[in-house]
Amino acid sequence: QAVNPGRELGCTNQYGQIYGDRFLLIAKQEKDPGAQITGGRITIADAKTMKLIAQNTLIDPSGNSCDGRAVIGIDYFKAYVSSSNGVWILDLTQNRTVQQIEGTGNDTGSLYSAQCGSMVRVNKYVFVAHQQKGLLVIDTESDRLVNVIDMTSVDNFAGTSGAGIGSVVLAKDGMLYVSAAADTNGYGDALPYLMKVNPVTFETSVIKIPNDMYPPANSW
């Protein structure tokens, strides 16, 4: 606010990534009901000075309901924005979203179902937590969904049915670790398991969390 008088971020600005010389910030919505100033679902600032470069009130250019979740830089020209309705390509030369990646969207008609959340990148792939489908695998060279790793291995291991995904992280051992939710409704009930994913072969294994440890929270 000190270097951007009269400007604000959006409502529940919940994720940011410094990528190159820019700070990419993602908000749920463009304006809090109690705010006097409209910000943006997407805010791009200079990473060193924090001065705003661009703001967009919409993620879906058509104006359909689409709340921001996270962002990940891909190269000088583009980043991916995850949302309540799919993963979108953010053109960093135009500073706006230009396309939803096919197969990542929300076809339930509900704002809080089938959302896309946390994202990590390994080599040319971006792995996206999809509340309903599981772990999406996107090829960043073609901007195409090339695989979906569901939670079947967790269900088989735990003797459950319909496990969901909470989040995905990249660990120091080079593996992906996915937290398990009891279902796909987003309420946050956790299962005491982690799904380990090899980001090269896409093979999975399941790790039981000890009884004296809390599993990761999974609230969306």
Residue, then its C-alpha position, 0 to 999 in steps of 0.5 A: q500500500a505504501v508504494n501503490p496509493g489507492r490500490e489494494l489486493g483482492c479479497t482473500n489474497q491467498y497465494g503468491q510466487i516470486y517468479g523472475d522479476r515479478f511477484l504473482l499474487i492470486a486472490k479468491q475474488e477481486k473485492d472484499p464486500g467491506a472494501q472501498i477499492t476493487g483489487g484483482r483476482i490476479t495481481i502482478a507486481d515488481a518483485k523488488t519494488m512491489k509496485l503493481i504492474a497489472q491487475n485482473t478482476l477475472i480469471d475466466p475472461s468470459g466472466n463466469s464464476c471462477d475464484g483464484r487459488a494458486v499460481i506457478g511460473i512456467d517460463y518467461f511467457k506464461a504461468y498457470v493459475s489454479s482456480s475453482n474452475g480449472v487451470w488457466i494459462l496466464d500470458l505474462t506478455q499480456n498479463r491476462t489469462v487466455q485459455q483454460i487447460e482442457g480437462t481441468g475444469n469444474d463440471t459440477g456446477s458448484l463453486y466449492s466442488a471439483q476445484c484445483g488447488s496447490m501445484v508443483r512443477v517437476n521438469k516439464y510437468v506441473f502436478v495439480a491437486h484437483q478436489q474431485k479427480g485427484l492429481l492432474v499431470i499437465d505437460t507444460e510444453s503442450d499445455r495439455l492434461v496428459n495423466v490423472i493420478d487418482m486416489t485408488s492406491v490410498d483406498n486399496f491400502a486403507g480399505t476406504s472408498g472415495a478418498g480425495i486429495g488435499s494438497v501436493v508438495l515436492a520433497k527434498d528426495g525428489m518425490l511428490y507427497v499427496s495428503a489424503a482426504a476422507d472424501t471429495n467434498g472439501y470439508g477437510d476430514a483427513l485420512p492418516y495416509l500420504m500417497k507418494v508419487n514418482p514424478v517421472t514414472f507416475e508410480t504411487s505408494v502409500i505411507k501410513i501416518p503413525n497413530d500418534m501424529y495428526p495427518p495434514a489438514n485438508s480443508w479447501 
